[in-house]
Amino acid sequence: MNMPKECTKSEFARLLGVDPANVSRWATSQRLELNPKGRVIVLPSLTRLLATLDPGRGGRAGKRGPGDGGTIDTCRRLLEQAGANAQPAAGVADLEAQLVEVSGQLAHEREWRKANCYHHDEEAKLRCQLLDAMAAQWGELTAAREAGGDAFDRIMYRIECRIYLGLSDEVIATEEALMFDDE
């Protein structure tokens, strides 16, 4: 195939077999390489499209993936036909393979967490309850700060004991007395 180096947006749409409005949208979103006169520079534009088109969209009858006849396959085919510029298509295939692998790992990680990390939800619930309790006591915290002395430090000590040590109110009260009242 004798592919032009540059062409109009309409010619580029015919080359890819797409609606000219798609080409205009791609140009507006800077997914095409244009010369100063607004003509499409074909090979860099095909490479850019190949890297930026969503592989989950397009194709025949809702069939997704390589070989479905969509715009991605057309770009890949045109680049391969261009000869020396077939390398970007191979690079995109490698990226697509990595995406499939990483998506599989992510799905596995989600399933593992769902099966083995159920306690995290309970911890998150407890943290939210603690933050709600702190928000409700905001006036008390402000007053303790203004009062000076160890009033604020005592409140912070109680909070830290709940967060970091998970102590009950009774144990915290006993420890607080030992820590602050033994002077």
C-alpha positions as CSV (number, residue, x, y, z in Angstrom):
1,M,0.0,0.0,0.0
2,N,1.2,3.4,-0.8
3,M,0.5,5.4,2.3
4,P,0.7,9.2,2.2
5,K,3.0,11.1,4.5
6,E,0.4,13.7,5.1
7,C,-3.3,14.0,4.3
8,T,-6.4,15.9,5.1
9,K,-8.6,14.9,8.1
10,S,-11.2,13.5,5.6
11,E,-8.6,11.4,3.8
12,F,-7.3,10.2,7.2
13,A,-10.9,9.2,8.2
14,R,-11.2,7.2,4.9
15,L,-7.8,5.6,5.5
16,L,-9.0,4.3,8.9
17,G,-12.6,3.7,7.8
18,V,-14.0,6.0,10.6
19,D,-16.4,8.9,10.7
20,P,-14.7,12.2,9.9
21,A,-16.1,13.6,13.2
22,N,-13.9,11.1,15.1
23,V,-10.8,12.5,13.4
24,S,-11.8,16.0,14.3
25,R,-12.3,14.9,18.0
26,W,-8.9,13.2,17.9
27,A,-7.3,16.3,16.5
28,T,-8.9,18.5,19.1
29,S,-7.7,16.2,21.9
30,Q,-4.2,16.3,20.4
31,R,-4.2,12.6,19.6
32,L,-3.1,13.3,16.1
33,E,0.1,14.8,14.8
34,L,-0.8,17.8,12.6
35,N,1.4,20.1,10.5
36,P,1.1,23.9,10.8
37,K,-1.5,23.8,8.0
38,G,-3.7,21.4,9.9
39,R,-3.0,18.4,7.8
40,V,-2.6,15.0,9.5
41,I,1.0,13.6,9.5
42,V,0.0,9.9,9.0
43,L,2.6,7.6,10.7
44,P,3.1,9.6,13.9
45,S,-0.7,10.0,14.2
46,L,-1.3,6.3,13.7
47,T,1.3,5.6,16.4
48,R,-0.3,8.1,18.8
49,L,-3.8,6.7,18.2
50,L,-2.5,3.1,18.7
51,A,-1.2,4.2,22.1
52,T,-4.3,6.2,23.2
53,L,-7.4,4.4,21.8
54,D,-9.4,2.4,24.3
55,P,-9.0,-1.3,23.4
56,G,-12.4,-2.1,25.0
57,R,-14.3,0.1,22.6
58,G,-15.1,-0.4,18.9
59,G,-14.9,-3.4,16.7
60,R,-17.6,-5.6,15.1
61,A,-20.8,-6.6,16.9
62,G,-19.5,-5.7,20.3
63,K,-16.6,-8.2,20.1
64,R,-13.6,-6.8,21.9
65,G,-9.9,-7.4,21.7
66,P,-7.2,-7.8,19.0
67,G,-8.3,-8.9,15.6
68,D,-11.9,-7.6,16.0
69,G,-11.5,-5.2,13.0
70,G,-11.7,-2.1,15.1
71,T,-9.7,1.1,14.7
72,I,-6.8,-0.2,16.9
73,D,-6.3,-3.1,14.5
74,T,-6.5,-0.8,11.5
75,C,-3.8,1.4,13.0
76,R,-1.7,-1.6,13.8
77,R,-2.1,-3.1,10.3
78,L,-1.3,0.3,8.6
79,L,1.8,0.7,10.7
80,E,2.9,-2.9,9.9
81,Q,2.4,-2.2,6.2
82,A,4.5,0.9,6.5
83,G,7.5,-1.4,7.2
84,A,10.1,0.3,9.3
85,N,7.5,1.8,11.6
86,A,6.0,-1.6,12.7
87,Q,7.9,-1.4,16.0
88,P,5.4,0.9,17.8
89,A,2.7,-1.7,17.1
90,A,4.9,-4.4,18.7
91,G,5.4,-2.1,21.7
92,V,1.7,-1.6,22.2
93,A,1.2,-5.4,22.0
94,D,3.7,-5.8,24.8
95,L,1.9,-3.1,26.9
96,E,-1.5,-4.8,26.2
97,A,0.0,-8.1,27.5
98,Q,1.4,-6.4,30.6
99,L,-2.1,-4.8,31.2
100,V,-3.7,-8.2,31.1
101,E,-1.2,-9.7,33.5
102,V,-1.5,-6.8,35.9
103,S,-5.3,-6.9,35.8
104,G,-5.1,-10.6,36.6
105,Q,-2.8,-9.9,39.6
106,L,-5.1,-7.1,40.8
107,A,-8.1,-9.4,40.6
108,H,-6.2,-12.1,42.6
109,E,-5.1,-9.5,45.2
110,R,-8.7,-8.4,45.6
111,E,-9.9,-12.0,46.1
112,W,-7.1,-12.7,48.6
113,R,-8.0,-9.6,50.6
114,K,-11.6,-10.4,50.6
115,A,-10.9,-13.9,51.9
116,N,-8.1,-13.1,54.4
117,C,-8.4,-9.5,55.5
118,Y,-12.0,-9.3,56.8
119,H,-10.8,-7.8,60.1
120,H,-9.7,-4.6,58.3
121,D,-13.3,-3.7,57.8
122,E,-13.9,-3.9,61.6
123,E,-10.7,-1.8,62.2
124,A,-11.9,0.8,59.8
125,K,-15.3,0.9,61.5
126,L,-13.6,1.4,64.9
127,R,-11.4,4.2,63.6
128,C,-14.5,5.9,62.2
129,Q,-16.3,5.7,65.5
130,L,-13.2,7.1,67.3
131,L,-13.0,10.0,64.9
132,D,-16.7,10.7,65.3
133,A,-16.2,10.7,69.1
134,M,-13.3,13.1,68.7
135,A,-15.4,15.4,66.6
136,A,-18.1,15.4,69.2
137,Q,-15.6,16.3,71.8
138,W,-14.0,19.1,69.8
139,G,-15.2,21.8,72.2
140,E,-13.6,19.8,75.1
141,L,-10.3,19.6,73.2
142,T,-10.4,23.3,72.5
143,A,-11.2,24.2,76.1
144,A,-8.4,21.9,77.3
145,R,-5.9,23.5,75.0
146,E,-6.9,27.0,76.3
147,A,-6.9,25.8,80.0
148,G,-3.2,24.9,79.8
149,G,-1.6,22.6,82.2
150,D,-1.9,18.9,81.4
151,A,-5.6,18.9,80.5
152,F,-4.9,18.7,76.7
153,D,-2.1,16.2,77.2
154,R,-4.5,14.0,79.2
155,I,-7.1,14.0,76.4
156,M,-4.4,13.2,73.8
157,Y,-3.1,10.4,76.0
158,R,-6.5,8.9,76.1
159,I,-6.9,9.1,72.4
160,E,-3.5,7.6,71.7
161,C,-4.2,4.7,74.1
162,R,-7.4,4.0,72.2
163,I,-5.8,4.2,68.8
164,Y,-2.4,2.6,69.3
165,L,-3.0,0.2,72.2
166,G,-6.7,-0.5,72.0
167,L,-7.2,-0.1,75.7
168,S,-10.6,0.1,77.4
169,D,-11.8,3.2,79.2
170,E,-11.2,1.6,82.6
171,V,-7.6,0.7,81.8
172,I,-6.9,4.1,80.3
173,A,-8.3,5.8,83.4
174,T,-5.9,3.7,85.7
175,E,-2.9,4.3,83.4
176,E,-3.7,8.0,83.1
177,A,-3.8,8.4,86.9
178,L,-0.4,6.7,87.1
179,M,1.1,8.8,84.4
180,F,-0.2,12.3,85.4
181,D,-1.2,12.2,89.1
182,D,2.0,10.7,90.6
183,E,3.9,13.9,90.6
